[in-house]
């Protein structure tokens, strides 16, 4: 039963990596959905995120998603082989810590990409304001 999580983690890593291969990185779609929830048009946001200067960051971010799944599957399999079910509390603790670390890295990745997009909008803003339908200031 414990090994099912290892196999599922490997499957998820392969599935996430496949989204990179078919040029539909999962991280980009998450960011498009977040922008849509903030009121931005989905099609214009997606075309902006597909520009080469941003797309490469979304590919790396999606690669981090896949690496997280693969790393945690490998860590759990190693700990299961080393300690077995008798030290399952230590295995859970180790998995929780690695999840927090990867969660922080993924959050930092989204913040980094958001800053790149914000700087792009600030740089391309004309004297009479931005012609882009994507807003850089929050709506009040």
MOHU-V762619 format. One record per backbone hydrogen bond with DSSP energy under -1.0 kcal/mol. NH is the residue of the N-H (numbers start at 1). CO is the residue of the C=O. Records with the same first field share a line. If there is no record, write none. Layout:
NH=CO / CO
This chain:
7=3
8=4
9=5
10=6
11=7
12=8
13=9
14=10
15=11
16=12
17=13
18=14
19=15
21=17
22=18
23=20
24=19
29=25
30=26
31=27
32=28
33=29
34=30
35=31
36=32
37=33
38=34
39=36
40=35
45=41
46=42
47=43
48=44
49=45
50=46
51=48
54=51
55=51
56=52
58=54
59=55
60=56
61=57
62=58
63=59
64=60
65=61
66=62
67=63
68=64
69=65
70=66
71=67
72=68
73=69
74=70
75=71
76=72
77=73
78=74
79=75
80=76
81=77
82=78
83=79
88=85
91=87
92=88
93=89
94=90
95=91
96=92
97=93
98=94
99=95
100=96
101=97
102=98
103=99
104=100
105=101
106=102
107=103
108=104
109=105
110=106
111=107
112=108
113=109
114=110
115=111
116=112
117=113
118=114
119=115
120=116
121=117
122=118
123=119
124=120
129=126
